[in-house]
């Protein structure tokens, strides 16, 4: 394995690193928007956000795979931080920001997932209440079409 890749590959790698950082910024922004949308209860917007997130994740996956391919050309003893320090120190802030943004994205994604789980639980409870009400409502009317309220509530005038 080569210690320093060819210049064209290096230039492409560094360009991709900046693109990855920009895509990661966009992804974190999307997750923050998703969180605000969930908190505001504006669930109609979630589908559009999900589509945009899917496209951004696909882009980040491609960029991450390209970075991993580049890393495979490095010496086995080099990690990205060490390699950049030795060969492209001016790019260290970009790499560190990517890592920081990735940690933020993971935290936001976890929190948003929990918020969605809770909202789904509330929706399921509401559906259960409606389902049970519909089941008990089937006995409200007798065969003659008249209300059959026996067994419901208490008799008027009784304590």
C-alpha positions in Angstrom: 0.0 0.0 0.0 1.2 3.4 -0.9 1.9 6.0 1.8 0.8 8.9 -0.4 -1.7 8.4 -3.1 -1.3 9.9 -6.6 -2.0 13.7 -6.8 -5.3 13.3 -8.8 -6.7 10.8 -6.3 -5.5 13.1 -3.5 -7.2 16.1 -5.0 -10.4 14.2 -5.6 -10.3 12.9 -2.0 -9.8 16.4 -0.5 -12.7 17.7 -2.7 -14.9 14.8 -1.6 -14.0 15.6 2.0 -15.3 19.1 1.7 -18.4 17.8 -0.1 -18.9 15.3 2.7 -18.7 18.0 5.3 -21.3 20.1 3.4 -23.6 17.2 3.0 -23.2 16.4 6.7 -24.1 20.0 7.6 -27.2 19.7 5.4 -28.1 16.4 7.1 -27.8 17.8 10.6 -30.0 20.8 9.5 -32.6 18.4 8.2 -32.6 16.5 11.4 -33.0 19.7 13.4 -35.9 20.7 11.1 -37.4 17.3 11.6 -37.2 17.7 15.4 -38.9 21.1 15.3 -41.6 19.7 13.0 -42.2 16.8 15.4 -42.3 19.2 18.4 -44.8 21.5 16.6 -46.9 18.5 15.6 -46.7 19.4 11.9 -46.7 15.8 10.8 -47.7 16.6 7.2 -44.1 17.9 6.5 -42.5 14.7 7.7 -42.9 12.9 4.4 -41.2 15.6 2.5 -38.4 15.7 5.1 -38.1 11.9 4.9 -37.6 12.0 1.1 -34.9 14.7 1.4 -33.2 12.8 4.2 -33.1 9.6 2.1 -31.4 11.5 -0.8 -28.9 13.1 1.6 -28.1 9.7 3.3 -27.5 8.2 -0.1 -25.1 11.0 -0.9 -23.3 10.7 2.4 -23.1 6.9 1.9 -21.4 7.4 -1.5 -19.0 9.9 -0.1 -18.2 7.7 2.9 -17.6 4.8 0.6 -15.2 6.9 -1.5 -13.4 8.0 1.6 -13.0 4.4 2.8 -11.6 3.4 -0.6 -9.1 6.2 -0.3 -8.2 5.1 3.2 -7.6 1.6 2.0 -4.7 3.0 -0.1 -3.0 4.3 3.0 -0.6 2.6 5.2 -2.3 0.2 7.7 -0.9 2.2 10.6 -2.4 5.5 9.5 -5.8 6.6 10.6 -7.5 9.6 8.9 -6.5 12.0 11.6 -2.8 11.0 11.6 -2.7 10.8 7.8 -4.1 14.3 7.4 -1.8 15.7 10.0 1.2 14.4 8.0 0.0 15.0 4.4 -2.7 17.6 4.4 -2.8 19.3 7.8 -4.8 22.2 6.4 -7.7 19.8 6.0 -7.8 18.6 9.6 -10.5 21.1 10.6 -12.7 19.7 7.8 -12.2 16.1 9.1 -12.8 17.1 12.7 -16.0 19.0 11.7 -17.2 15.9 9.8 -16.7 13.8 13.0 -18.4 16.4 15.2 -21.4 16.7 12.8 -21.7 12.9 12.6 -21.9 12.7 16.4 -24.5 15.5 16.4 -26.5 13.7 13.6 -26.4 10.5 15.6 -27.8 12.2 18.7 -30.5 14.1 16.8 -31.5 10.9 14.9 -31.8 9.0 18.2 -33.9 11.8 19.8 -36.1 12.1 16.8 -36.6 8.3 16.7 -37.7 8.4 20.3 -40.1 11.2 19.6 -41.6 9.3 16.7 -41.9 6.2 18.8 -43.8 8.1 21.6 -46.1 9.7 19.0 -46.8 6.3 17.4 -47.6 5.0 20.9 -50.1 7.8 21.5 -51.6 7.2 18.1 -52.0 3.5 18.8 -53.6 4.2 22.2 -56.1 6.6 20.5 -56.9 4.0 17.8 -57.4 1.4 20.6 -59.9 3.7 22.3 -61.8 4.4 19.1 -61.8 0.7 18.3 -63.1 -0.2 21.7 -65.7 2.5 21.5 -66.9 1.2 18.1 -67.1 -2.3 19.5 -69.2 -1.3 22.5 -71.4 1.0 20.4 -72.7 -2.0 18.4 -75.0 -2.9 21.3 -76.5 0.6 21.6 -79.6 -0.2 19.6 -81.9 -3.1 19.9 -83.6 -5.1 17.1 -86.5 -2.7 17.1 -84.1 0.3 16.4 -84.7 1.8 19.8 -81.8 2.7 22.0 -80.7 -0.1 24.3 -79.0 1.7 27.1 -79.1 -1.1 29.7 -75.9 -1.7 31.5 -74.5 1.8 30.5 -73.9 4.2 33.3 -76.3 4.6 36.1 -80.0 5.1 36.3 -81.3 8.6 36.7 -82.1 9.5 40.2 -79.9 6.8 41.7 -76.8 7.5 43.6 
